[in-house]
Amino acid sequence: MKELWARMSGPVRIGLVVGLVGALLTVAGLFIGDFAPLTARSLVLGILLGGGSWGVVSWAIASATADAVSEEGE
């Protein structure tokens, strides 16, 4: 697992961590709030949509930032 983590680029790591945080916050919101009934379907959709969207957006921002910094040095 450490070898896989070491091979990942910085933007991928950021996307995974922020996606995990987004998924955890979505699940916490489902447990605490009264917005949706707590079912297996709502948990799976919350994890996929919440974690996935946060992860993809944060990866895209980190990737664009890394590209801009690397082009600036050239």
PDB file with one MODEL, atoms N, CA, C and O in Angstrom:
MODEL        1
ATOM      1  N   MET A   1       0.816  -1.190   0.000  1.00  0.00           N
ATOM      2  CA  MET A   1       0.000   0.000   0.000  1.00  0.00           C
ATOM      3  C   MET A   1       0.864   1.261   0.000  1.00  0.00           C
ATOM      4  O   MET A   1       0.547   2.242  -0.672  1.00  0.00           O
ATOM      5  N   LYS A   2       1.959   1.223   0.760  1.00  0.00           N
ATOM      6  CA  LYS A   2       2.851   2.378   0.792  1.00  0.00           C
ATOM      7  C   LYS A   2       3.502   2.607  -0.567  1.00  0.00           C
ATOM      8  O   LYS A   2       3.747   3.746  -0.964  1.00  0.00           O
ATOM      9  N   GLU A   3       3.782   1.509  -1.280  1.00  0.00           N
ATOM     10  CA  GLU A   3       4.389   1.629  -2.602  1.00  0.00           C
ATOM     11  C   GLU A   3       3.413   2.285  -3.581  1.00  0.00           C
ATOM     12  O   GLU A   3       3.806   3.119  -4.396  1.00  0.00           O
ATOM     13  N   LEU A   4       2.150   1.902  -3.492  1.00  0.00           N
ATOM     14  CA  LEU A   4       1.133   2.509  -4.354  1.00  0.00           C
ATOM     15  C   LEU A   4       0.981   3.993  -4.049  1.00  0.00           C
ATOM     16  O   LEU A   4       0.876   4.811  -4.963  1.00  0.00           O
ATOM     17  N   TRP A   5       0.969   4.342  -2.765  1.00  0.00           N
ATOM     18  CA  TRP A   5       0.850   5.742  -2.353  1.00  0.00           C
ATOM     19  C   TRP A   5       2.061   6.545  -2.830  1.00  0.00           C
ATOM     20  O   TRP A   5       1.918   7.702  -3.227  1.00  0.00           O
ATOM     21  N   ALA A   6       3.238   5.945  -2.794  1.00  0.00           N
ATOM     22  CA  ALA A   6       4.451   6.645  -3.217  1.00  0.00           C
ATOM     23  C   ALA A   6       4.477   6.878  -4.726  1.00  0.00           C
ATOM     24  O   ALA A   6       5.061   7.857  -5.191  1.00  0.00           O
ATOM     25  N   ARG A   7       3.844   5.981  -5.499  1.00  0.00           N
ATOM     26  CA  ARG A   7       3.827   6.137  -6.955  1.00  0.00           C
ATOM     27  C   ARG A   7       2.827   7.181  -7.425  1.00  0.00           C
ATOM     28  O   ARG A   7       2.937   7.664  -8.552  1.00  0.00           O
ATOM     29  N   MET A   8       1.858   7.542  -6.596  1.00  0.00           N
ATOM     30  CA  MET A   8       0.838   8.507  -6.993  1.00  0.00           C
ATOM     31  C   MET A   8       1.409   9.911  -7.029  1.00  0.00           C
ATOM     32  O   MET A   8       2.290  10.266  -6.246  1.00  0.00           O
ATOM     33  N   SER A   9       0.887  10.702  -7.955  1.00  0.00           N
ATOM     34  CA  SER A   9       1.312  12.096  -8.030  1.00  0.00           C
ATOM     35  C   SER A   9       0.602  12.912  -6.948  1.00  0.00           C
ATOM     36  O   SER A   9      -0.349  12.445  -6.321  1.00  0.00           O
ATOM     37  N   GLY A  10       1.075  14.115  -6.748  1.00  0.00           N
ATOM     38  CA  GLY A  10       0.491  14.989  -5.738  1.00  0.00           C
ATOM     39  C   GLY A  10      -0.986  15.272  -5.957  1.00  0.00           C
ATOM     40  O   GLY A  10      -1.768  15.172  -5.011  1.00  0.00           O
ATOM     41  N   PRO A  11      -1.404  15.628  -7.193  1.00  0.00           N
ATOM     42  CA  PRO A  11      -2.834  15.883  -7.415  1.00  0.00           C
ATOM     43  C   PRO A  11      -3.724  14.666  -7.162  1.00  0.00           C
ATOM     44  O   PRO A  11      -4.852  14.816  -6.693  1.00  0.00           O
ATOM     45  N   VAL A  12      -3.234  13.475  -7.465  1.00  0.00           N
ATOM     46  CA  VAL A  12      -4.031  12.269  -7.210  1.00  0.00           C
ATOM     47  C   VAL A  12      -4.186  12.057  -5.708  1.00  0.00           C
ATOM     48  O   VAL A  12      -5.270  11.710  -5.239  1.00  0.00           O
ATOM     49  N   ARG A  13      -3.129  12.259  -4.969  1.00  0.00           N
ATOM     50  CA  ARG A  13      -3.207  12.128  -3.503  1.00  0.00           C
ATOM     51  C   ARG A  13      -4.200  13.122  -2.930  1.00  0.00           C
ATOM     52  O   ARG A  13      -5.017  12.773  -2.078  1.00  0.00           O
ATOM     53  N   ILE A  14      -4.127  14.364  -3.400  1.00  0.00           N
ATOM     54  CA  ILE A  14      -5.042  15.396  -2.910  1.00  0.00           C
ATOM     55  C   ILE A  14      -6.481  15.009  -3.234  1.00  0.00           C
ATOM     56  O   ILE A  14      -7.363  15.132  -2.385  1.00  0.00           O
ATOM     57  N   GLY A  15      -6.723  14.541  -4.458  1.00  0.00           N
ATOM     58  CA  GLY A  15      -8.068  14.134  -4.844  1.00  0.00           C
ATOM     59  C   GLY A  15      -8.605  12.999  -3.992  1.00  0.00           C
ATOM     60  O   GLY A  15      -9.775  13.016  -3.609  1.00  0.00           O
ATOM     61  N   LEU A  16      -7.776  12.020  -3.690  1.00  0.00           N
ATOM     62  CA  LEU A  16      -8.220  10.893  -2.861  1.00  0.00           C
ATOM     63  C   LEU A  16      -8.528  11.319  -1.428  1.00  0.00           C
ATOM     64  O   LEU A  16      -9.536  10.905  -0.855  1.00  0.00           O
ATOM     65  N   VAL A  17      -7.668  12.138  -0.860  1.00  0.00           N
ATOM     66  CA  VAL A  17      -7.876  12.566   0.524  1.00  0.00           C
ATOM     67  C   VAL A  17      -9.117  13.442   0.638  1.00  0.00           C
ATOM     68  O   VAL A  17      -9.941  13.242   1.531  1.00  0.00           O
ATOM     69  N   VAL A  18      -9.253  14.409  -0.260  1.00  0.00           N
ATOM     70  CA  VAL A  18     -10.408  15.308  -0.197  1.00  0.00           C
ATOM     71  C   VAL A  18     -11.691  14.541  -0.537  1.00  0.00           C
ATOM     72  O   VAL A  18     -12.743  14.821   0.037  1.00  0.00           O
ATOM     73  N   GLY A  19     -11.617  13.579  -1.462  1.00  0.00           N
ATOM     74  CA  GLY A  19     -12.774  12.751  -1.761  1.00  0.00           C
ATOM     75  C   GLY A  19     -13.208  11.924  -0.564  1.00  0.00           C
ATOM     76  O   GLY A  19     -14.404  11.767  -0.315  1.00  0.00           O
ATOM     77  N   LEU A  20     -12.245  11.396   0.177  1.00  0.00           N
ATOM     78  CA  LEU A  20     -12.568  10.639   1.389  1.00  0.00           C
ATOM     79  C   LEU A  20     -13.219  11.532   2.435  1.00  0.00           C
ATOM     80  O   LEU A  20     -14.183  11.134   3.088  1.00  0.00           O
ATOM     81  N   VAL A  21     -12.693  12.734   2.591  1.00  0.00           N
ATOM     82  CA  VAL A  21     -13.292  13.686   3.542  1.00  0.00           C
ATOM     83  C   VAL A  21     -14.714  14.043   3.106  1.00  0.00           C
ATOM     84  O   VAL A  21     -15.618  14.114   3.939  1.00  0.00           O
ATOM     85  N   GLY A  22     -14.915  14.267   1.811  1.00  0.00           N
ATOM     86  CA  GLY A  22     -16.248  14.571   1.308  1.00  0.00           C
ATOM     87  C   GLY A  22     -17.226  13.428   1.548  1.00  0.00           C
ATOM     88  O   GLY A  22     -18.378  13.660   1.913  1.00  0.00           O
ATOM     89  N   ALA A  23     -16.773  12.203   1.345  1.00  0.00           N
ATOM     90  CA  ALA A  23     -17.632  11.047   1.591  1.00  0.00           C
ATOM     91  C   ALA A  23     -17.980  10.920   3.073  1.00  0.00           C
ATOM     92  O   ALA A  23     -19.124  10.630   3.425  1.00  0.00           O
ATOM     93  N   LEU A  24     -16.996  11.138   3.933  1.00  0.00           N
ATOM     94  CA  LEU A  24     -17.255  11.066   5.378  1.00  0.00           C
ATOM     95  C   LEU A  24     -18.219  12.156   5.837  1.00  0.00           C
ATOM     96  O   LEU A  24     -19.096  11.909   6.664  1.00  0.00           O
ATOM     97  N   LEU A  25     -18.052  13.358   5.298  1.00  0.00           N
ATOM     98  CA  LEU A  25     -18.967  14.447   5.654  1.00  0.00           C
ATOM     99  C   LEU A  25     -20.381  14.169   5.146  1.00  0.00           C
ATOM    100  O   LEU A  25     -21.355  14.515   5.814  1.00  0.00           O
ATOM    101  N   THR A  26     -20.501  13.556   3.988  1.00  0.00           N
ATOM    102  CA  THR A  26     -21.813  13.202   3.457  1.00  0.00           C
ATOM    103  C   THR A  26     -22.493  12.157   4.343  1.00  0.00           C
ATOM    104  O   THR A  26     -23.680  12.274   4.648  1.00  0.00           O
ATOM    105  N   VAL A  27     -21.750  11.155   4.746  1.00  0.00           N
ATOM    106  CA  VAL A  27     -22.316  10.118   5.618  1.00  0.00           C
ATOM    107  C   VAL A  27     -22.692  10.710   6.975  1.00  0.00           C
ATOM    108  O   VAL A  27     -23.744  10.378   7.521  1.00  0.00           O
ATOM    109  N   ALA A  28     -21.850  11.577   7.520  1.00  0.00           N
ATOM    110  CA  ALA A  28     -22.177  12.231   8.791  1.00  0.00           C
ATOM    111  C   ALA A  28     -23.445  13.070   8.654  1.00  0.00           C
ATOM    112  O   ALA A  28     -24.287  13.082   9.552  1.00  0.00           O
ATOM    113  N   GLY A  29     -23.576  13.767   7.535  1.00  0.00           N
ATOM    114  CA  GLY A  29     -24.785  14.555   7.310  1.00  0.00           C
ATOM    115  C   GLY A  29     -26.029  13.697   7.187  1.00  0.00           C
ATOM    116  O   GLY A  29     -27.107  14.092   7.631  1.00  0.00           O
ATOM    117  N   LEU A  30     -25.885  12.520   6.586  1.00  0.00           N
ATOM    118  CA  LEU A  30     -27.034  11.624   6.492  1.00  0.00           C
ATOM    119  C   LEU A  30     -27.437  11.084   7.862  1.00  0.00           C
ATOM    120  O   LEU A  30     -28.625  10.916   8.136  1.00  0.00           O
ATOM    121  N   PHE A  31     -26.465  10.811   8.716  1.00  0.00           N
ATOM    122  CA  PHE A  31     -26.782  10.309  10.053  1.00  0.00           C
ATOM    123  C   PHE A  31     -27.391  11.394  10.935  1.00  0.00           C
ATOM    124  O   PHE A  31     -28.324  11.131  11.692  1.00  0.00           O
ATOM    125  N   ILE A  32     -26.866  12.607  10.837  1.00  0.00           N
ATOM    126  CA  ILE A  32     -27.301  13.686  11.721  1.00  0.00           C
ATOM    127  C   ILE A  32     -28.567  14.371  11.220  1.00  0.00           C
ATOM    128  O   ILE A  32     -29.487  14.627  11.997  1.00  0.00           O
ATOM    129  N   GLY A  33     -28.616  14.663   9.934  1.00  0.00           N
ATOM    130  CA  GLY A  33     -29.725  15.435   9.382  1.00  0.00           C
ATOM    131  C   GLY A  33     -30.954  14.610   9.084  1.00  0.00           C
ATOM    132  O   GLY A  33     -30.927  13.379   9.097  1.00  0.00           O
ATOM    133  N   ASP A  34     -32.033  15.322   8.816  1.00  0.00           N
ATOM    134  CA  ASP A  34     -33.303  14.682   8.458  1.00  0.00           C
ATOM    135  C   ASP A  34     -33.646  14.973   6.994  1.00  0.00           C
ATOM    136  O   ASP A  34     -34.818  15.120   6.645  1.00  0.00           O
ATOM    137  N   PHE A  35     -32.630  15.055   6.149  1.00  0.00           N
ATOM    138  CA  PHE A  35     -32.846  15.428   4.758  1.00  0.00           C
ATOM    139  C   PHE A  35     -33.285  14.246   3.901  1.00  0.00           C
ATOM    140  O   PHE A  35     -34.054  14.425   2.956  1.00  0.00           O
ATOM    141  N   ALA A  36     -32.820  13.068   4.207  1.00  0.00           N
ATOM    142  CA  ALA A  36     -33.143  11.882   3.421  1.00  0.00           C
ATOM    143  C   ALA A  36     -33.258  10.692   4.367  1.00  0.00           C
ATOM    144  O   ALA A  36     -32.583  10.642   5.396  1.00  0.00           O
ATOM    145  N   PRO A  37     -34.105   9.744   4.020  1.00  0.00           N
ATOM    146  CA  PRO A  37     -34.181   8.534   4.852  1.00  0.00           C
ATOM    147  C   PRO A  37     -32.865   7.767   4.778  1.00  0.00           C
ATOM    148  O   PRO A  37     -32.233   7.693   3.724  1.00  0.00           O
ATOM    149  N   LEU A  38     -32.469   7.209   5.887  1.00  0.00           N
ATOM    150  CA  LEU A  38     -31.201   6.486   5.963  1.00  0.00           C
ATOM    151  C   LEU A  38     -31.396   5.054   5.469  1.00  0.00           C
ATOM    152  O   LEU A  38     -31.859   4.183   6.205  1.00  0.00           O
ATOM    153  N   THR A  39     -31.036   4.834   4.216  1.00  0.00           N
ATOM    154  CA  THR A  39     -31.115   3.508   3.616  1.00  0.00           C
ATOM    155  C   THR A  39     -29.755   3.181   3.002  1.00  0.00           C
ATOM    156  O   THR A  39     -28.883   4.044   2.895  1.00  0.00           O
ATOM    157  N   ALA A  40     -29.594   1.941   2.609  1.00  0.00           N
ATOM    158  CA  ALA A  40     -28.334   1.544   1.962  1.00  0.00           C
ATOM    159  C   ALA A  40     -28.146   2.325   0.670  1.00  0.00           C
ATOM    160  O   ALA A  40     -27.030   2.725   0.342  1.00  0.00           O
ATOM    161  N   ARG A  41     -29.224   2.541  -0.059  1.00  0.00           N
ATOM    162  CA  ARG A  41     -29.144   3.290  -1.317  1.00  0.00           C
ATOM    163  C   ARG A  41     -28.699   4.728  -1.087  1.00  0.00           C
ATOM    164  O   ARG A  41     -27.859   5.238  -1.829  1.00  0.00           O
ATOM    165  N   SER A  42     -29.245   5.387  -0.073  1.00  0.00           N
ATOM    166  CA  SER A  42     -28.847   6.774   0.187  1.00  0.00           C
ATOM    167  C   SER A  42     -27.400   6.856   0.658  1.00  0.00           C
ATOM    168  O   SER A  42     -26.702   7.819   0.339  1.00  0.00           O
ATOM    169  N   LEU A  43     -26.939   5.856   1.414  1.00  0.00           N
ATOM    170  CA  LEU A  43     -25.540   5.837   1.841  1.00  0.00           C
ATOM    171  C   LEU A  43     -24.598   5.653   0.650  1.00  0.00           C
ATOM    172  O   LEU A  43     -23.602   6.367   0.531  1.00  0.00           O
ATOM    173  N   VAL A  44     -24.906   4.704  -0.223  1.00  0.00           N
ATOM    174  CA  VAL A  44     -24.044   4.449  -1.383  1.00  0.00           C
ATOM    175  C   VAL A  44     -24.032   5.654  -2.313  1.00  0.00           C
ATOM    176  O   VAL A  44     -22.968   6.075  -2.768  1.00  0.00           O
ATOM    177  N   LEU A  45     -25.194   6.207  -2.595  1.00  0.00           N
ATOM    178  CA  LEU A  45     -25.254   7.389  -3.461  1.00  0.00           C
ATOM    179  C   LEU A  45     -24.553   8.583  -2.830  1.00  0.00           C
ATOM    180  O   LEU A  45     -23.880   9.349  -3.519  1.00  0.00           O
ATOM    181  N   GLY A  46     -24.710   8.739  -1.529  1.00  0.00           N
ATOM    182  CA  GLY A  46     -24.030   9.837  -0.847  1.00  0.00           C
ATOM    183  C   GLY A  46     -22.522   9.709  -0.909  1.00  0.00           C
ATOM    184  O   GLY A  46     -21.818  10.693  -1.137  1.00  0.00           O
ATOM    185  N   ILE A  47     -22.026   8.501  -0.706  1.00  0.00           N
ATOM    186  CA  ILE A  47     -20.583   8.267  -0.769  1.00  0.00           C
ATOM    187  C   ILE A  47     -20.066   8.492  -2.182  1.00  0.00           C
ATOM    188  O   ILE A  47     -19.046   9.154  -2.373  1.00  0.00           O
ATOM    189  N   LEU A  48     -20.764   7.946  -3.174  1.00  0.00           N
ATOM    190  CA  LEU A  48     -20.315   8.091  -4.559  1.00  0.00           C
ATOM    191  C   LEU A  48     -20.406   9.526  -5.049  1.00  0.00           C
ATOM    192  O   LEU A  48     -19.455  10.048  -5.632  1.00  0.00           O
ATOM    193  N   LEU A  49     -21.539  10.163  -4.815  1.00  0.00           N
ATOM    194  CA  LEU A  49     -21.717  11.527  -5.315  1.00  0.00           C
ATOM    195  C   LEU A  49     -20.921  12.540  -4.499  1.00  0.00           C
ATOM    196  O   LEU A  49     -20.241  13.395  -5.066  1.00  0.00           O
ATOM    197  N   GLY A  50     -21.001  12.453  -3.185  1.00  0.00           N
ATOM    198  CA  GLY A  50     -20.271  13.406  -2.343  1.00  0.00           C
ATOM    199  C   GLY A  50     -18.770  13.246  -2.453  1.00  0.00           C
ATOM    200  O   GLY A  50     -18.051  14.209  -2.719  1.00  0.00           O
ATOM    201  N   GLY A  51     -18.300  12.034  -2.249  1.00  0.00           N
ATOM    202  CA  GLY A  51     -16.860  11.787  -2.328  1.00  0.00           C
ATOM    203  C   GLY A  51     -16.319  11.927  -3.730  1.00  0.00           C
ATOM    204  O   GLY A  51     -15.226  12.458  -3.929  1.00  0.00           O
ATOM    205  N   GLY A  52     -17.077  11.455  -4.704  1.00  0.00           N
ATOM    206  CA  GLY A  52     -16.625  11.536  -6.089  1.00  0.00           C
ATOM    207  C   GLY A  52     -16.509  12.954  -6.596  1.00  0.00           C
ATOM    208  O   GLY A  52     -15.521  13.313  -7.236  1.00  0.00           O
ATOM    209  N   SER A  53     -17.515  13.762  -6.313  1.00  0.00           N
ATOM    210  CA  SER A  53     -17.466  15.141  -6.817  1.00  0.00           C
ATOM    211  C   SER A  53     -16.374  15.946  -6.120  1.00  0.00           C
ATOM    212  O   SER A  53     -15.643  16.688  -6.776  1.00  0.00           O
ATOM    213  N   TRP A  54     -16.255  15.814  -4.822  1.00  0.00           N
ATOM    214  CA  TRP A  54     -15.188  16.527  -4.112  1.00  0.00           C
ATOM    215  C   TRP A  54     -13.822  16.056  -4.581  1.00  0.00           C
ATOM    216  O   TRP A  54     -12.910  16.865  -4.751  1.00  0.00           O
ATOM    217  N   GLY A  55     -13.674  14.760  -4.791  1.00  0.00           N
ATOM    218  CA  GLY A  55     -12.396  14.214  -5.225  1.00  0.00           C
ATOM    219  C   GLY A  55     -12.004  14.667  -6.614  1.00  0.00           C
ATOM    220  O   GLY A  55     -10.858  15.052  -6.845  1.00  0.00           O
ATOM    221  N   VAL A  56     -12.948  14.624  -7.542  1.00  0.00           N
ATOM    222  CA  VAL A  56     -12.644  15.011  -8.922  1.00  0.00           C
ATOM    223  C   VAL A  56     -12.342  16.502  -9.013  1.00  0.00           C
ATOM    224  O   VAL A  56     -11.396  16.901  -9.692  1.00  0.00           O
ATOM    225  N   VAL A  57     -13.126  17.319  -8.344  1.00  0.00           N
ATOM    226  CA  VAL A  57     -12.897  18.771  -8.405  1.00  0.00           C
ATOM    227  C   VAL A  57     -11.560  19.137  -7.766  1.00  0.00           C
ATOM    228  O   VAL A  57     -10.817  19.950  -8.315  1.00  0.00           O
ATOM    229  N   SER A  58     -11.248  18.552  -6.622  1.00  0.00           N
ATOM    230  CA  SER A  58      -9.975  18.879  -5.968  1.00  0.00           C
ATOM    231  C   SER A  58      -8.794  18.359  -6.777  1.00  0.00           C
ATOM    232  O   SER A  58      -7.756  19.018  -6.834  1.00  0.00           O
ATOM    233  N   TRP A  59      -8.928  17.185  -7.409  1.00  0.00           N
ATOM    234  CA  TRP A  59      -7.878  16.678  -8.287  1.00  0.00           C
ATOM    235  C   TRP A  59      -7.662  17.624  -9.461  1.00  0.00           C
ATOM    236  O   TRP A  59      -6.519  17.915  -9.815  1.00  0.00           O
ATOM    237  N   ALA A  60      -8.746  18.110 -10.072  1.00  0.00           N
ATOM    238  CA  ALA A  60      -8.627  19.008 -11.223  1.00  0.00           C
ATOM    239  C   ALA A  60      -7.945  20.313 -10.841  1.00  0.00           C
ATOM    240  O   ALA A  60      -7.105  20.814 -11.588  1.00  0.00           O
ATOM    241  N   ILE A  61      -8.292  20.863  -9.694  1.00  0.00           N
ATOM    242  CA  ILE A  61      -7.662  22.109  -9.239  1.00  0.00           C
ATOM    243  C   ILE A  61      -6.189  21.883  -8.943  1.00  0.00           C
ATOM    244  O   ILE A  61      -5.345  22.688  -9.337  1.00  0.00           O
ATOM    245  N   ALA A  62      -5.875  20.796  -8.253  1.00  0.00           N
ATOM    246  CA  ALA A  62      -4.473  20.504  -7.926  1.00  0.00           C
ATOM    247  C   ALA A  62      -3.663  20.213  -9.180  1.00  0.00           C
ATOM    248  O   ALA A  62      -2.501  20.606  -9.273  1.00  0.00           O
ATOM    249  N   SER A  63      -4.265  19.529 -10.143  1.00  0.00           N
ATOM    250  CA  SER A  63      -3.565  19.224 -11.389  1.00  0.00           C
ATOM    251  C   SER A  63      -3.303  20.492 -12.200  1.00  0.00           C
ATOM    252  O   SER A  63      -2.215  20.663 -12.748  1.00  0.00           O
ATOM    253  N   ALA A  64      -4.276  21.364 -12.276  1.00  0.00           N
ATOM    254  CA  ALA A  64      -4.087  22.634 -12.994  1.00  0.00           C
ATOM    255  C   ALA A  64      -3.043  23.502 -12.313  1.00  0.00           C
ATOM    256  O   ALA A  64      -2.260  24.173 -12.985  1.00  0.00           O
ATOM    257  N   THR A  65      -3.023  23.496 -11.003  1.00  0.00           N
ATOM    258  CA  THR A  65      -2.031  24.262 -10.252  1.00  0.00           C
ATOM    259  C   THR A  65      -0.632  23.702 -10.500  1.00  0.00           C
ATOM    260  O   THR A  65       0.313  24.462 -10.710  1.00  0.00           O
ATOM    261  N   ALA A  66      -0.499  22.382 -10.476  1.00  0.00           N
ATOM    262  CA  ALA A  66       0.815  21.763 -10.719  1.00  0.00           C
ATOM    263  C   ALA A  66       1.294  22.062 -12.132  1.00  0.00           C
ATOM    264  O   ALA A  66       2.478  22.330 -12.337  1.00  0.00           O
ATOM    265  N   ASP A  67       0.387  22.020 -13.116  1.00  0.00           N
ATOM    266  CA  ASP A  67       0.775  22.348 -14.497  1.00  0.00           C
ATOM    267  C   ASP A  67       1.202  23.799 -14.619  1.00  0.00           C
ATOM    268  O   ASP A  67       2.179  24.103 -15.302  1.00  0.00           O
ATOM    269  N   ALA A  68       0.478  24.702 -13.962  1.00  0.00           N
ATOM    270  CA  ALA A  68       0.835  26.122 -14.041  1.00  0.00           C
ATOM    271  C   ALA A  68       2.182  26.392 -13.393  1.00  0.00           C
ATOM    272  O   ALA A  68       2.965  27.193 -13.903  1.00  0.00           O
ATOM    273  N   VAL A  69       2.461  25.734 -12.277  1.00  0.00           N
ATOM    274  CA  VAL A  69       3.741  25.928 -11.610  1.00  0.00           C
ATOM    275  C   VAL A  69       4.875  25.356 -12.441  1.00  0.00           C
ATOM    276  O   VAL A  69       5.946  25.957 -12.522  1.00  0.00           O
ATOM    277  N   SER A  70       4.654  24.192 -13.065  1.00  0.00           N
ATOM    278  CA  SER A  70       5.721  23.600 -13.865  1.00  0.00           C
ATOM    279  C   SER A  70       5.972  24.407 -15.144  1.00  0.00           C
ATOM    280  O   SER A  70       7.114  24.472 -15.599  1.00  0.00           O
ATOM    281  N   GLU A  71       4.963  25.012 -15.727  1.00  0.00           N
ATOM    282  CA  GLU A  71       5.147  25.852 -16.908  1.00  0.00           C
ATOM    283  C   GLU A  71       5.802  27.174 -16.555  1.00  0.00           C
ATOM    284  O   GLU A  71       6.507  27.760 -17.376  1.00  0.00           O
ATOM    285  N   GLU A  72       5.574  27.646 -15.340  1.00  0.00           N
ATOM    286  CA  GLU A  72       6.159  28.904 -14.897  1.00  0.00           C
ATOM    287  C   GLU A  72       7.676  28.794 -14.791  1.00  0.00           C
ATOM    288  O   GLU A  72       8.391  29.766 -15.033  1.00  0.00           O
ATOM    289  N   GLY A  73       8.163  27.617 -14.430  1.00  0.00           N
ATOM    290  CA  GLY A  73       9.587  27.399 -14.259  1.00  0.00           C
ATOM    291  C   GLY A  73      10.329  27.266 -15.582  1.00  0.00           C
ATOM    292  O   GLY A  73      11.555  27.375 -15.603  1.00  0.00           O
ATOM    293  N   GLU A  74       9.640  27.038 -16.664  1.00  0.00           N
ATOM    294  CA  GLU A  74      10.282  26.815 -17.964  1.00  0.00           C
ATOM    295  C   GLU A  74      10.676  28.094 -18.628  1.00  0.00           C
ATOM    296  O   GLU A  74      11.228  28.074 -19.729  1.00  0.00           O
TER     297      GLU A  74
ENDMDL
END
